[in-house]
């Protein structure tokens, strides 16, 4: 019997499927951390850098600390995208320890 590549792959696939390859397919419990934005308050604002007026969603904690900034996908002006200055707006907040 001549063993071609196709026959070899069929045989090896059948052997692996029948004998198992040592991987358990039982569901594994996932231990995920809760998102930091889960309990955050979201506020929309406008980017201060140019005259375009891109809309930004600012996520803050209950005591006013800025957690995240991102583009507003519901905005007709920027549709969720931001330039490099607008996307770095989070660094202007007091959350950055390197800022004086």
C-alpha positions, 0 to 999 in steps of 0.5 A: 500500500502506497502512503500518500500525504492525504492517507497519512493525514487521514490515518493520523487524524483518526488515531488522534481522535480515537485515542485522545491527545491528552487534552481535556475538552471539559469546560474550564471555569473562567476566572475573569476580573471585573472590568474597571469600567463596570461601575464608572459614570460615563460623560460625553465631552468635546476634545479641546485641541482643534476646531473639529469638535470630536466627541469623547466619552470620559469614564469616571469613578464615583469620586471623580477620578478619570479612569478612561477616555475614548471616542464617542461612536454615536457622534456624527463628527468623529464616529468614535475615532480620535486623533493622537492628541485626542486619544492621549487626553487621558494623560492630562488628567491627574491619573498620570503619576508622571505629570507635575 
